[in-house]
């Protein structure tokens, strides 16, 4: 089966929740062998350009999935599922 590449952006400043979100994403892509491109974005100008208002944030295929520290593992996992 040929899976589509998922573009993933983890946006934040390196706080505890940023690294928690990063680990959730890493665990899921490894577990499911999801073809992906992961980019960590820490530059304030780029964060603004992406339209992110709360950190950390997860962007999948140019769509903001979660923003802020109140994110659910299941929501992240669902966003990363290959369709």
Secondary structure, 3 states (H helix, E strand, C coil): CCCCCEEEEEECCCCHHHHHHHHHHHHHHHHCCCCEEEEEECCHHHHHHCCCCCCCEEEECCEEEEECCCCCHHHHHHHCCCC
